[in-house]
Amino acid sequence: MTSAFHIAVLDDELDIRLLLANYLQSHGFRVTQLHDGASLLKLMDSDPADLVLLDLGLPGEDGFSIARRMRENWRCGLVIVTGRGDPVDKVVGLEVGADDYVTKPFDLRELVARVKAVLRRLAPDGASAAPAAAPSSAAASPSERLRFAGWQLDLAARSLTDPLGQNVSLTGGEFDLLCAFARHPGRVLSRDFLLEQTRGREAAPFDRTIDVQVGRLRKKIETDPDDPQIIKSVRGAGYILVPPITQG
């Protein structure tokens, strides 16, 4: 699955860039090395990456700001790779749209496994696709379209349409989380189950990844995110998608 994918490595430390680039290339990825945010934005306009490995401590514009701009303008995988291990930084990273957050020092094999997991979620069939484009929902069969509370989730196009027919932009992680809920409506889903479904791993102690993503998802689909009616919390157990699901 790797040969068609383009990875951008953005880090101001040359040694880290070279280490990551060499290892990723040995696994079949095409890699572009970058040292600041301006070079990344220029690359995305000319030769878009399928996934970006983003350091936070950069000269000029910081990594969080770059992540926000990425999410506003391009649909691609985004993994923060940083020396900042503070839980607050991780929460902020996920809130601005990162698909994963890896702290330095890291195991190269684990990092590549996480990269592959994000890419699989973005292109489940293993095919490379331009990050800014999405397949047309017109070709999707009714069984690939799930409806709830006026919303339509198109599994083939990986898109979400609101009750007014407007497309709502979701990150890869948000889309996978909503899919997990839509495939198990009316069931209480634990954080461990949701993390396994969306990240392919178990929760670590004090892991708030799912809570952060549920919060972000609620801001996009709930009339009042502070009083959610679509995705409700179940104290001590997890979350539940309340509206019934229909196909077509």
Phi, psi and omega in degrees: 000347194274334194298332184272352188268138181254120181250130173258127178252111182249108180206139182277356178263116183302318182300318180293316179302313181295318179300310181294315182299313181297319182289318179295319179296326179292343177259012172094003179277151168269129189235137171242128180265135182224153184242351178207169184296323181299320180291327177293314181297323177295318179298317183295335177280332186254323183211075189304137176277149174282333179208143180242130169263114192242121172279154180268323184274083184244155175291143181076234182295131184279166187298323180298317179296319178296318179300317178299316180294324177299313183292331179285335190239338184222151175252102180208169175290145181219114179240120176279128178236109193211162174275354180278106182260004181296133179304328179296318178298321179295317179299315180298318179301316179291323180294327180277358171117008178293142176279337178201164184221118184239132181260146175275146355287150183233160174271124184300323180294320179294320180298315179296323177298320179291321177300313180296323179296317178296316180295324177296322179292326180284327181224079187302333181276358178085001181272143176285144179217149176298131188296333184274351186251150176232147178299153181288133179286346181298332183274352184286140176283160180305326182292345179266000178243122181247134182243140176206132176050036180089350180270152175235125178252115181261108186289324181290317182274352184052054182225158178231132180241134182279173183300343178267002179088010181268139178287137179247124183285128176235146171286167179302318180294320179295318180297315180296323178295315179295323175300317180299317178294316184294332179277349179226057182294145176075007178246141175283123182250126181286161177298321179298316180297315182294323179292322177295319181291325186259334184241346180071027179210165178275158179286139172273162177305134178065022179286120182252016184306310183293319179300318179296315182290323175298318178300317179294319180294319178299323179298337183264335186240348181264141174297318176229100182301336179280346177226067188295139178245347181262306176249108183257150175276142173241109188308125177076001184234321181146228184222158180219138171273116189279312185295149175291155180255134171237155179256149175108000000 
